[in-house]
Amino acid sequence: EAARIEAEKEAKKQKAADKIARQKAEGTYKTKAQKEKERAAQARLEAMKAAGMTVDLDAAKQKAKAKPVYGNKKKDKGKKKDEAPAPEPAESEAAKPAVASPEGEAGGDDWEAEADKRPEAEEVADAWEEVAESWDDGELAVPTIAGLEEAKLSAKQSGEEDLADLEAKELEAKEAEAAEARRRRAAEAAAQKEAKDKAKQDALKLADTSGKGEKAGAGLSGMMASEPKEGKVLSKAEQEALEAKLEARGRRKAREAENEKLRTTEKLRCPVVCIMGHVDTGKTKLLDKIRRTNVQDGEAGGITQQIGATFFPGTTLEEKTGKLNRLINMELKLPGMLVIDTPGHEAFANLRNRGSSICDIAILVIDLMHGLEQQTIESIEMLRKKKCPFVVALNKVDRCYGWKEFKDLEFRESLAQQDSATKDEFMHRMKQARVQLMEKGLNAELYWDNKELGSTVSLVPTSAITGEGVNDLLHMLARLSQKHLAEKLSFSPNLQCTVLEVKVIDGLGCTVDVILVNGSMDNGASIVVCTTDGPVVTQVRALLTPPPNRELRVKSQYIHHEHLEGAVGIKICAVGLENAVAGSPVMVVGPDDDVEDLKEEVMSDFSKLATALATDTEGVLAVASTLGALEALLVFLRNECSPPIPVSAVSIGPVFKREVMRAELMHHKKKPEYATILAFDVAIDPDARAYADENKVKIFTADIIYHLFDNFVAHRTRTMEEEKEKAKDLAVFPCLVNILPNAVFNQKDPIIVGVEVTDGILKVGTPLCVPKNGFVHVGRVASIESNNVKVDKIRKGQQCAISIVNEGNPGMTFGRQFNGEHALYSELNRHSIDALKKYFKDEMTDPDWRLVIKMKKVFSII
């Protein structure tokens, strides 16, 4: 078969060659280019005739007799410039042989005949290969547009060449120039890539000189993710900006490395202490006792709802711990202590995690009466993950039976004055808590018996009510900080500043509470902050701190500062901080820093929060006083509520009319149960409240996060019941009913028959029809009676008597329009199925939904 096909191909080729030879002998052979040229000339002739012009064909033929001379461009390179160039043929340069035939038309025809014999794809490929080789060698003469314009003019004057040929050459020249431009662009892109690689190497070398080249290099390579992808051509300005950013990054890394070398244990900063534990273990009350304040009673339900930061100056520490310090001859070197109070209840895991991320040492508060609880265990896992040292405060020792109170006394002295039964109960409960800690893999001892501070957790008994043991707790924190954390607490000029909370304050606007751990900050400095809308560069308008021994979250007269050094809790007032991301770093723009570099730095950890704040297309509007509380509210609504409550939008700060208008959109989406605002610890504007009442938008406010859930669930249940009642007539349950033989009690208005439900649910009000008889509507079920008792519904396999009423056609009669042989179907449509899905899903079973699928085919429902 293959041989036959090959023979046919050879025969076709031979036939074509014989035809060409015959035409050449007769003088009628024309190449493809000649045929195209002839057709173009004929078209121009027809156009001229149509325009009324007269054409002298004889004169044109005389001019056409002059033949062009074919030459070799490579050989003609050395000719004098003033010598007139020979006109070129109409064929493209790619189609010419390397050496043109000097034998006139016959030579040209022979070459063209050979070209016609070759397959077209092979001819094109060969021609382009020749062009590419000539181009690479720099020997291909590319005609210019200006040169062709001159040739056009001379052709018109001399008549030596047709204008169409020159137009073809002009097109050819344009293509050649475009190819040359592409080649130049590729060369420029390669040069830019080389320059970019060189800039990277220079930046890496600059960072390596700092002594931490490997670390700096890793940071740079990680930051390169924001650079343009390979293949994207940068403009000159973009290239310069990229190089400047890389150079600034290298300088910043080198400067930070130099600052690290200058750290010394002679100058310590304040340790950041995080107080953690289960809800209602007495964390805030302990701090209140130290501060001699009453923040805890001001909390909603006595539960901490946000992070608070309190600064204890060195004088307070000396006053509280001096007696115990003298017992072990310890000199207090700490300038103070910054304590962060984190919420204990389950919904605020994000705030506990944020607190443990920036702390140097932690206090884990355990209720002596209850031992380890859920959030206590979670806090231990967080501290282990962060590798953060901690002290355990066994709180509520005053709950031991018969405990005698000695206010603010050191614990060992207080314990020595207790009765023996009270001492025994204390030791028993302490040992239970110690065993629970050991079960979690932690060695623990009472702090005065602990000989291995580095590997064994110290237990400090305390009472937040009487103040007993509080001085012991501060003493152990100072002792551990100075002995084991001296290097970590050595002051560094490198800025380490983290956003704790974003809050709207009356008279100050939107502010951010930050913890300045290391470095310093000046009033009026330019800072870069990470926000949900991208990085923001703004100027500090005010640096505020609460009075000593007061919390940032408590309203009091703030102190203004021009310069602050870490560690300290600061409230920053600046423009554009409304959407600042809690937990993100704050960067100060220095004289040698590149702003774009700092923007990338602050936005590096934003992905986690973006996931936490993602919203649904349908749901409630969640509003909270701070971003941290908003995160906690979203986590609670989505993960801890059953079923989860979707959230369509979020907001921070008081509720105004615009928030109500956003919630009102749920009415337009046919989701009235979600036309609700859950406002956590925020005020409601009176105009917003009035607008909400007018437009049926519910606003639930609460100071405790759990109350919001209870209020919304009650509202959703009530709303769903109302909607369900409205949809009762619309929803049709699927059912298949057979009429029992000899069970027809009334044939007409109303029709009363005995039936058996073969599948689905038969309810009062269900419309019935007969699909086999043209979907004739029989009527609606008016009543159902089973065993002489009226019921609302009958399920599969049960028998009953039903009364059917047809208000539209009272003449519907059993035995005329339908009979006992016809099965009765409930009349389903798309709207009734949608109503079942939305309001009656809890009454439907899997077999019922399978019946719906079967009946959709019967009723042709899409």
Stockholm file with secondary structure:
# STOCKHOLM 1.0

chainA/1-862         EAARIEAEKEAKKQKAADKIARQKAEGTYKTKAQKEKERAAQARLEAMKAAGMTVDLDAAKQKAKAKPVYGNKKKDKGKKKDEAPAPEPAESEAAKPAVASPEGEAGGDDWEAEADKRPEAEEVADAWEEVAESWDDGELAVPTIAGLEEAKLSAKQSGEEDLADLEAKELEAKEAEAAEARRRRAAEAAAQKEAKDKAKQDALKLADTSGKGEKAGAGLSGMMASEPKEGKVLSKAEQEALEAKLEARGRRKAREAENEKLRTTEKLRCPVVCIMGHVDTGKTKLLDKIRRTNVQDGEAGGITQQIGATFFPGTTLEEKTGKLNRLINMELKLPGMLVIDTPGHEAFANLRNRGSSICDIAILVIDLMHGLEQQTIESIEMLRKKKCPFVVALNKVDRCYGWKEFKDLEFRESLAQQDSATKDEFMHRMKQARVQLMEKGLNAELYWDNKELGSTVSLVPTSAITGEGVNDLLHMLARLSQKHLAEKLSFSPNLQCTVLEVKVIDGLGCTVDVILVNGSMDNGASIVVCTTDGPVVTQVRALLTPPPNRELRVKSQYIHHEHLEGAVGIKICAVGLENAVAGSPVMVVGPDDDVEDLKEEVMSDFSKLATALATDTEGVLAVASTLGALEALLVFLRNECSPPIPVSAVSIGPVFKREVMRAELMHHKKKPEYATILAFDVAIDPDARAYADENKVKIFTADIIYHLFDNFVAHRTRTMEEEKEKAKDLAVFPCLVNILPNAVFNQKDPIIVGVEVTDGILKVGTPLCVPKNGFVHVGRVASIESNNVKVDKIRKGQQCAISIVNEGNPGMTFGRQFNGEHALYSELNRHSIDALKKYFKDEMTDPDWRLVIKMKKVFSII
#=GR chainA/1-862 SS CHHHHHHHHHHHHHHHHHHHHHHHHHTCCCCHHHHHHHHHHHHHHHHHHHTTCCCCHHHHHHHHTSCCCCCCTTGGGGSCTTSCCCCCCSSCGGGSCSSCCSSTHHHHHHHHHHHHHSCHHHHHHHHHHHHHHHHHTTCCCCCCHHHHHHHHHHHHHHCCSCHHHHHHHHHHHHHHHHHHHHHHHHHHHHHHHHHHHHHHHHHHHHHIIIIIHHHHHHHHHHHGGGSCCTTCCCCHHHHHHHHHHHHHHHHHHHHHHHHHHTCCTTSBCCCEEEEEESTTSSHHHHHHHHHTCCHHHHSGGGCCCSCEEEEEEHHHHHHHHHHHHHHTTCCCCCSEEEEEECCCSGGGHHHHHHHHHHCSEEEEEEETTTBSCHHHHHHHHHHHHHTCCEEEEEECGGGSTTCCCCTTCCHHHHHHTSCHHHHHHHHHHHHHHHHHHHHTTCCEEETTTCSCTTTSEEEEECCTTTCTTHHHHHHHHHHHHHHHSHHHHBCCSSCEEEEEEEEEETTTEEEEEEEEEESEEETTCEEEEEETTEEEEEECCEEEECCTTCBTTSCCCCEEESEEESSEEEEEECTTCTTBCTTCBEEECCTTCCHHHHHHHHTTTHHHHHHHTCCCSSSEEEEESBHHHHHHHHHIIIIISSSCCCEEEEEESSBCHHHHHHHHHHHHTTCGGGCEEEEESCCBCHHHHHHHHHTTCEEEEESSHHHHHHHHHHHHHHHHHHHHHHTTTTCCCCEEEEEEEEEEEESBSSEEEEEEEEEEEEETTCEEEEGGGTSEEEEEEEEEEETTEEESEEETTCEEEEEEECSSCTTCBBTTTBCTTSCEEECCCHHHHHHHHHHCGGGCCHHHHHHHHHHHHHTTCC
#=GC SS_cons         CHHHHHHHHHHHHHHHHHHHHHHHHHTCCCCHHHHHHHHHHHHHHHHHHHTTCCCCHHHHHHHHTSCCCCCCTTGGGGSCTTSCCCCCCSSCGGGSCSSCCSSTHHHHHHHHHHHHHSCHHHHHHHHHHHHHHHHHTTCCCCCCHHHHHHHHHHHHHHCCSCHHHHHHHHHHHHHHHHHHHHHHHHHHHHHHHHHHHHHHHHHHHHHIIIIIHHHHHHHHHHHGGGSCCTTCCCCHHHHHHHHHHHHHHHHHHHHHHHHHHTCCTTSBCCCEEEEEESTTSSHHHHHHHHHTCCHHHHSGGGCCCSCEEEEEEHHHHHHHHHHHHHHTTCCCCCSEEEEEECCCSGGGHHHHHHHHHHCSEEEEEEETTTBSCHHHHHHHHHHHHHTCCEEEEEECGGGSTTCCCCTTCCHHHHHHTSCHHHHHHHHHHHHHHHHHHHHTTCCEEETTTCSCTTTSEEEEECCTTTCTTHHHHHHHHHHHHHHHSHHHHBCCSSCEEEEEEEEEETTTEEEEEEEEEESEEETTCEEEEEETTEEEEEECCEEEECCTTCBTTSCCCCEEESEEESSEEEEEECTTCTTBCTTCBEEECCTTCCHHHHHHHHTTTHHHHHHHTCCCSSSEEEEESBHHHHHHHHHIIIIISSSCCCEEEEEESSBCHHHHHHHHHHHHTTCGGGCEEEEESCCBCHHHHHHHHHTTCEEEEESSHHHHHHHHHHHHHHHHHHHHHHTTTTCCCCEEEEEEEEEEEESBSSEEEEEEEEEEEEETTCEEEEGGGTSEEEEEEEEEEETTEEESEEETTCEEEEEEECSSCTTCBBTTTBCTTSCEEECCCHHHHHHHHHHCGGGCCHHHHHHHHHHHHHTTCC
//
